[in-house]
């Protein structure tokens, strides 16, 4: 896929405090001909206004990351889709890395680095990357990328209120294993810092265990977003 173009799809909801800065980091990729799509879920702040100068398209969708990312994918023109959280930064050579990876595999993801400086965050990110490499399951923080036709064949993101990234990973694994890039994206550590590091770690373990045991994602989401 060396001559292909990326469609970078960013779901957003009330991200006015940081969306412009995040999108500015992507302009080097935009100048190389790659497409940036903001899929807004009904923001009540200035997210859309601040984002418009920095993106190719703004897509309006019902609220929910799965719905927003599916809407963005449907509007995308690129042969390779990248799903990027609004608080996550890609490396400057992400296009080369992704397109090279998609010549070998149908999908993949990056290793992640958390933005904060607390030593415990280094353990958290190591565990995230190690677990993902061991299981072949990626999370949204790791900037999942996939061939457009493979995404469509997998059925897109299941429309569930939480764990949509894990559900998509399971579907894509049936098409083939991911390519786990060791290059790192940098994602905000704010949810760990705001809620407390140990509390958030334990919460995330509980949520994943509950999902693995078949608990309804709606119930899990209520625990994650009380």
DRENLO-690664 format. One record per residue (C-alpha): x, y, z; residue number from 1. Coordinates in nm, 2 decimals, m for minus. Layout:
<c1 = X; c2 = Y; c3 = Z; n = NUM> $
...
//
This chain:
<c1 = 0.00; c2 = 0.00; c3 = 0.00; n = 1> $
<c1 = 0.30; c2 = 0.23; c3 = m0.05; n = 2> $
<c1 = 0.10; c2 = 0.47; c3 = m0.28; n = 3> $
<c1 = m0.22; c2 = 0.46; c3 = m0.07; n = 4> $
<c1 = m0.35; c2 = 0.75; c3 = 0.14; n = 5> $
<c1 = m0.47; c2 = 0.74; c3 = 0.50; n = 6> $
<c1 = m0.80; c2 = 0.86; c3 = 0.63; n = 7> $
<c1 = m0.74; c2 = 0.96; c3 = 0.99; n = 8> $
<c1 = m1.07; c2 = 0.95; c3 = 1.18; n = 9> $
<c1 = m1.10; c2 = 1.12; c3 = 1.51; n = 10> $
<c1 = m1.41; c2 = 1.08; c3 = 1.73; n = 11> $
<c1 = m1.47; c2 = 1.39; c3 = 1.94; n = 12> $
<c1 = m1.71; c2 = 1.51; c3 = 2.20; n = 13> $
<c1 = m1.66; c2 = 1.84; c3 = 2.39; n = 14> $
<c1 = m1.28; c2 = 1.84; c3 = 2.32; n = 15> $
<c1 = m1.25; c2 = 2.22; c3 = 2.28; n = 16> $
<c1 = m0.97; c2 = 2.25; c3 = 2.54; n = 17> $
<c1 = m0.72; c2 = 2.05; c3 = 2.33; n = 18> $
<c1 = m0.86; c2 = 1.96; c3 = 1.99; n = 19> $
<c1 = m0.68; c2 = 2.24; c3 = 1.79; n = 20> $
<c1 = m0.34; c2 = 2.16; c3 = 1.94; n = 21> $
<c1 = m0.39; c2 = 1.78; c3 = 1.87; n = 22> $
<c1 = m0.49; c2 = 1.85; c3 = 1.51; n = 23> $
<c1 = m0.20; c2 = 2.08; c3 = 1.45; n = 24> $
<c1 = 0.03; c2 = 1.78; c3 = 1.51; n = 25> $
<c1 = m0.14; c2 = 1.60; c3 = 1.22; n = 26> $
<c1 = m0.08; c2 = 1.88; c3 = 0.96; n = 27> $
<c1 = 0.25; c2 = 1.73; c3 = 0.84; n = 28> $
<c1 = 0.05; c2 = 1.42; c3 = 0.74; n = 29> $
<c1 = m0.23; c2 = 1.63; c3 = 0.58; n = 30> $
<c1 = 0.04; c2 = 1.81; c3 = 0.37; n = 31> $
<c1 = 0.14; c2 = 1.47; c3 = 0.24; n = 32> $
<c1 = m0.21; c2 = 1.42; c3 = 0.10; n = 33> $
<c1 = m0.36; c2 = 1.22; c3 = 0.39; n = 34> $
<c1 = m0.72; c2 = 1.29; c3 = 0.50; n = 35> $
<c1 = m0.83; c2 = 1.40; c3 = 0.84; n = 36> $
<c1 = m1.19; c2 = 1.36; c3 = 0.94; n = 37> $
<c1 = m1.34; c2 = 1.48; c3 = 1.27; n = 38> $
<c1 = m1.65; c2 = 1.27; c3 = 1.37; n = 39> $
<c1 = m1.83; c2 = 1.49; c3 = 1.62; n = 40> $
<c1 = m2.09; c2 = 1.33; c3 = 1.85; n = 41> $
<c1 = m2.28; c2 = 1.65; c3 = 1.93; n = 42> $
<c1 = m2.03; c2 = 1.87; c3 = 2.11; n = 43> $
<c1 = m2.19; c2 = 2.15; c3 = 2.31; n = 44> $
<c1 = m1.87; c2 = 2.35; c3 = 2.32; n = 45> $
<c1 = m1.65; c2 = 2.50; c3 = 2.04; n = 46> $
<c1 = m1.49; c2 = 2.17; c3 = 1.93; n = 47> $
<c1 = m1.62; c2 = 2.18; c3 = 1.58; n = 48> $
<c1 = m1.54; c2 = 2.55; c3 = 1.52; n = 49> $
<c1 = m1.19; c2 = 2.51; c3 = 1.65; n = 50> $
<c1 = m1.13; c2 = 2.19; c3 = 1.45; n = 51> $
<c1 = m1.26; c2 = 2.30; c3 = 1.11; n = 52> $
<c1 = m0.94; c2 = 2.48; c3 = 0.99; n = 53> $
<c1 = m0.73; c2 = 2.18; c3 = 1.07; n = 54> $
<c1 = m0.94; c2 = 1.90; c3 = 0.91; n = 55> $
<c1 = m1.07; c2 = 1.80; c3 = 0.57; n = 56> $
<c1 = m1.42; c2 = 1.71; c3 = 0.68; n = 57> $
<c1 = m1.63; c2 = 1.73; c3 = 0.99; n = 58> $
<c1 = m1.89; c2 = 1.45; c3 = 1.02; n = 59> $
<c1 = m2.18; c2 = 1.49; c3 = 1.25; n = 60> $
<c1 = m2.30; c2 = 1.17; c3 = 1.42; n = 61> $
<c1 = m2.50; c2 = 1.05; c3 = 1.71; n = 62> $
<c1 = m2.30; c2 = 1.03; c3 = 2.03; n = 63> $
<c1 = m2.10; c2 = 0.72; c3 = 2.09; n = 64> $
<c1 = m1.75; c2 = 0.64; c3 = 1.97; n = 65> $
<c1 = m1.85; c2 = 0.33; c3 = 1.77; n = 66> $
<c1 = m2.12; c2 = 0.53; c3 = 1.59; n = 67> $
<c1 = m1.89; c2 = 0.83; c3 = 1.53; n = 68> $
<c1 = m1.60; c2 = 0.62; c3 = 1.40; n = 69> $
<c1 = m1.83; c2 = 0.41; c3 = 1.17; n = 70> $
<c1 = m1.97; c2 = 0.74; c3 = 1.03; n = 71> $
<c1 = m1.62; c2 = 0.87; c3 = 0.97; n = 72> $
<c1 = m1.52; c2 = 0.55; c3 = 0.80; n = 73> $
<c1 = m1.82; c2 = 0.56; c3 = 0.57; n = 74> $
<c1 = m1.73; c2 = 0.91; c3 = 0.46; n = 75> $
<c1 = m1.35; c2 = 0.84; c3 = 0.42; n = 76> $
<c1 = m1.18; c2 = 0.83; c3 = 0.08; n = 77> $
<c1 = m0.86; c2 = 0.65; c3 = 0.19; n = 78> $
<c1 = m0.77; c2 = 0.29; c3 = 0.14; n = 79> $
<c1 = m0.63; c2 = 0.28; c3 = 0.49; n = 80> $
<c1 = m0.82; c2 = 0.39; c3 = 0.80; n = 81> $
<c1 = m0.67; c2 = 0.51; c3 = 1.12; n = 82> $
<c1 = m0.88; c2 = 0.56; c3 = 1.43; n = 83> $
<c1 = m0.73; c2 = 0.82; c3 = 1.65; n = 84> $
<c1 = m0.85; c2 = 0.95; c3 = 1.99; n = 85> $
<c1 = m0.86; c2 = 1.33; c3 = 2.01; n = 86> $
<c1 = m0.60; c2 = 1.33; c3 = 2.29; n = 87> $
<c1 = m0.35; c2 = 1.10; c3 = 2.12; n = 88> $
<c1 = m0.06; c2 = 1.21; c3 = 1.90; n = 89> $
<c1 = 0.08; c2 = 1.00; c3 = 1.61; n = 90> $
<c1 = 0.46; c2 = 1.00; c3 = 1.54; n = 91> $
<c1 = 0.56; c2 = 1.23; c3 = 1.24; n = 92> $
<c1 = 0.63; c2 = 0.93; c3 = 1.02; n = 93> $
<c1 = 0.31; c2 = 0.75; c3 = 1.10; n = 94> $
<c1 = 0.20; c2 = 0.73; c3 = 0.74; n = 95> $
<c1 = 0.52; c2 = 0.54; c3 = 0.63; n = 96> $
<c1 = 0.49; c2 = 0.31; c3 = 0.93; n = 97> $
<c1 = 0.12; c2 = 0.23; c3 = 0.87; n = 98> $
<c1 = 0.13; c2 = 0.18; c3 = 0.50; n = 99> $
<c1 = 0.44; c2 = m0.04; c3 = 0.53; n = 100> $
<c1 = 0.26; c2 = m0.25; c3 = 0.80; n = 101> $
<c1 = m0.05; c2 = m0.28; c3 = 0.58; n = 102> $
<c1 = 0.15; c2 = m0.43; c3 = 0.30; n = 103> $
<c1 = 0.22; c2 = m0.72; c3 = 0.54; n = 104> $
<c1 = m0.10; c2 = m0.75; c3 = 0.75; n = 105> $
<c1 = m0.46; c2 = m0.64; c3 = 0.73; n = 106> $
<c1 = m0.45; c2 = m0.43; c3 = 1.05; n = 107> $
<c1 = m0.24; c2 = m0.32; c3 = 1.34; n = 108> $
<c1 = m0.17; c2 = m0.07; c3 = 1.61; n = 109> $
<c1 = 0.11; c2 = 0.13; c3 = 1.78; n = 110> $
<c1 = 0.27; c2 = 0.09; c3 = 2.12; n = 111> $
<c1 = 0.15; c2 = 0.36; c3 = 2.35; n = 112> $
<c1 = 0.32; c2 = 0.61; c3 = 2.58; n = 113> $
<c1 = 0.13; c2 = 0.80; c3 = 2.84; n = 114> $
<c1 = 0.20; c2 = 1.17; c3 = 2.86; n = 115> $
<c1 = 0.25; c2 = 1.20; c3 = 3.24; n = 116> $
<c1 = 0.57; c2 = 1.17; c3 = 3.43; n = 117> $
<c1 = 0.46; c2 = 0.95; c3 = 3.73; n = 118> $
<c1 = 0.68; c2 = 0.64; c3 = 3.74; n = 119> $
<c1 = 0.37; c2 = 0.42; c3 = 3.78; n = 120> $
<c1 = 0.25; c2 = 0.53; c3 = 3.43; n = 121> $
<c1 = 0.56; c2 = 0.37; c3 = 3.28; n = 122> $
<c1 = 0.44; c2 = 0.04; c3 = 3.43; n = 123> $
<c1 = 0.09; c2 = 0.10; c3 = 3.30; n = 124> $
<c1 = 0.20; c2 = 0.16; c3 = 2.95; n = 125> $
<c1 = 0.44; c2 = m0.14; c3 = 2.95; n = 126> $
<c1 = 0.15; c2 = m0.36; c3 = 3.06; n = 127> $
<c1 = m0.08; c2 = m0.22; c3 = 2.80; n = 128> $
<c1 = 0.17; c2 = m0.29; c3 = 2.52; n = 129> $
<c1 = 0.27; c2 = m0.63; c3 = 2.65; n = 130> $
<c1 = m0.09; c2 = m0.75; c3 = 2.70; n = 131> $
<c1 = m0.18; c2 = m0.62; c3 = 2.35; n = 132> $
<c1 = 0.11; c2 = m0.80; c3 = 2.19; n = 133> $
<c1 = 0.03; c2 = m1.12; c3 = 2.37; n = 134> $
<c1 = m0.34; c2 = m1.13; c3 = 2.30; n = 135> $
<c1 = m0.36; c2 = m0.96; c3 = 1.96; n = 136> $
<c1 = m0.62; c2 = m0.72; c3 = 2.10; n = 137> $
<c1 = m0.58; c2 = m0.34; c3 = 2.05; n = 138> $
<c1 = m0.73; c2 = m0.05; c3 = 2.24; n = 139> $
<c1 = m0.83; c2 = 0.29; c3 = 2.10; n = 140> $
<c1 = m0.54; c2 = 0.45; c3 = 2.28; n = 141> $
<c1 = m0.31; c2 = 0.26; c3 = 2.05; n = 142> $
<c1 = m0.43; c2 = 0.41; c3 = 1.72; n = 143> $
<c1 = m0.58; c2 = 0.11; c3 = 1.54; n = 144> $
<c1 = m0.52; c2 = 0.11; c3 = 1.17; n = 145> $
<c1 = m0.68; c2 = m0.12; c3 = 0.91; n = 146> $
<c1 = m0.73; c2 = m0.17; c3 = 0.54; n = 147> $
<c1 = m1.06; c2 = m0.02; c3 = 0.44; n = 148> $
<c1 = m1.19; c2 = m0.35; c3 = 0.28; n = 149> $
<c1 = m1.09; c2 = m0.55; c3 = 0.60; n = 150> $
<c1 = m1.27; c2 = m0.30; c3 = 0.82; n = 151> $
<c1 = m1.58; c2 = m0.34; c3 = 0.60; n = 152> $
<c1 = m1.55; c2 = m0.72; c3 = 0.60; n = 153> $
<c1 = m1.52; c2 = m0.72; c3 = 0.98; n = 154> $
<c1 = m1.85; c2 = m0.52; c3 = 1.00; n = 155> $
<c1 = m1.70; c2 = m0.21; c3 = 1.14; n = 156> $
<c1 = m1.72; c2 = m0.12; c3 = 1.51; n = 157> $
<c1 = m2.00; c2 = m0.30; c3 = 1.69; n = 158> $
<c1 = m2.24; c2 = m0.03; c3 = 1.82; n = 159> $
<c1 = m2.19; c2 = m0.08; c3 = 2.19; n = 160> $
<c1 = m2.13; c2 = 0.19; c3 = 2.46; n = 161> $
<c1 = m1.79; c2 = 0.07; c3 = 2.56; n = 162> $
<c1 = m1.53; c2 = m0.19; c3 = 2.46; n = 163> $
<c1 = m1.60; c2 = m0.13; c3 = 2.09; n = 164> $
<c1 = m1.22; c2 = m0.13; c3 = 2.02; n = 165> $
<c1 = m1.18; c2 = m0.47; c3 = 2.18; n = 166> $
<c1 = m1.48; c2 = m0.61; c3 = 1.99; n = 167> $
<c1 = m1.34; c2 = m0.48; c3 = 1.66; n = 168> $
<c1 = m1.01; c2 = m0.64; c3 = 1.74; n = 169> $
<c1 = m1.17; c2 = m0.97; c3 = 1.80; n = 170> $
<c1 = m1.35; c2 = m0.95; c3 = 1.46; n = 171> $
<c1 = m1.03; c2 = m0.84; c3 = 1.28; n = 172> $
<c1 = m0.83; c2 = m1.12; c3 = 1.44; n = 173> $
<c1 = m1.05; c2 = m1.37; c3 = 1.26; n = 174> $
<c1 = m0.91; c2 = m1.21; c3 = 0.94; n = 175> $
<c1 = m0.55; c2 = m1.23; c3 = 1.06; n = 176> $
<c1 = m0.32; c2 = m1.12; c3 = 1.34; n = 177> $
<c1 = m0.23; c2 = m0.75; c3 = 1.40; n = 178> $
<c1 = 0.10; c2 = m0.60; c3 = 1.33; n = 179> $
<c1 = 0.20; c2 = m0.45; c3 = 1.66; n = 180> $
<c1 = 0.43; c2 = m0.16; c3 = 1.59; n = 181> $
<c1 = 0.69; c2 = m0.07; c3 = 1.85; n = 182> $
<c1 = 0.68; c2 = 0.30; c3 = 1.74; n = 183> $
<c1 = 0.48; c2 = 0.49; c3 = 2.00; n = 184> $
<c1 = 0.18; c2 = 0.72; c3 = 2.00; n = 185> $
<c1 = 0.16; c2 = 0.95; c3 = 2.29; n = 186> $
<c1 = m0.18; c2 = 0.96; c3 = 2.47; n = 187> $
<c1 = m0.30; c2 = 1.18; c3 = 2.75; n = 188> $
<c1 = m0.27; c2 = 1.03; c3 = 3.10; n = 189> $
<c1 = m0.54; c2 = 1.26; c3 = 3.23; n = 190> $
<c1 = m0.80; c2 = 0.99; c3 = 3.31; n = 191> $
<c1 = m0.54; c2 = 0.81; c3 = 3.53; n = 192> $
<c1 = m0.43; c2 = 1.13; c3 = 3.70; n = 193> $
<c1 = m0.78; c2 = 1.27; c3 = 3.76; n = 194> $
<c1 = m0.93; c2 = 0.95; c3 = 3.90; n = 195> $
<c1 = m0.61; c2 = 0.83; c3 = 4.08; n = 196> $
<c1 = m0.36; c2 = 0.59; c3 = 3.93; n = 197> $
<c1 = m0.42; c2 = 0.28; c3 = 4.14; n = 198> $
<c1 = m0.80; c2 = 0.34; c3 = 4.13; n = 199> $
<c1 = m0.80; c2 = 0.37; c3 = 3.76; n = 200> $
<c1 = m0.57; c2 = 0.06; c3 = 3.71; n = 201> $
<c1 = m0.80; c2 = m0.15; c3 = 3.92; n = 202> $
<c1 = m1.11; c2 = m0.01; c3 = 3.75; n = 203> $
<c1 = m0.97; c2 = m0.09; c3 = 3.40; n = 204> $
<c1 = m0.88; c2 = m0.45; c3 = 3.51; n = 205> $
<c1 = m1.23; c2 = m0.50; c3 = 3.65; n = 206> $
<c1 = m1.40; c2 = m0.36; c3 = 3.33; n = 207> $
<c1 = m1.19; c2 = m0.59; c3 = 3.10; n = 208> $
<c1 = m1.26; c2 = m0.89; c3 = 3.32; n = 209> $
<c1 = m1.63; c2 = m0.81; c3 = 3.32; n = 210> $
<c1 = m1.64; c2 = m0.78; c3 = 2.95; n = 211> $
<c1 = m1.45; c2 = m1.11; c3 = 2.90; n = 212> $
<c1 = m1.70; c2 = m1.28; c3 = 3.13; n = 213> $
<c1 = m1.99; c2 = m1.16; c3 = 2.91; n = 214> $
<c1 = m2.13; c2 = m0.87; c3 = 3.12; n = 215> $
<c1 = m2.35; c2 = m0.64; c3 = 2.91; n = 216> $
<c1 = m2.14; c2 = m0.35; c3 = 2.78; n = 217> $
<c1 = m2.42; c2 = m0.11; c3 = 2.89; n = 218> $
<c1 = m2.37; c2 = m0.21; c3 = 3.25; n = 219> $
<c1 = m1.99; c2 = m0.18; c3 = 3.21; n = 220> $
<c1 = m2.02; c2 = 0.17; c3 = 3.07; n = 221> $
<c1 = m2.23; c2 = 0.28; c3 = 3.36; n = 222> $
<c1 = m1.94; c2 = 0.18; c3 = 3.59; n = 223> $
<c1 = m1.69; c2 = 0.35; c3 = 3.37; n = 224> $
<c1 = m1.89; c2 = 0.67; c3 = 3.33; n = 225> $
<c1 = m2.10; c2 = 0.70; c3 = 3.64; n = 226> $
//
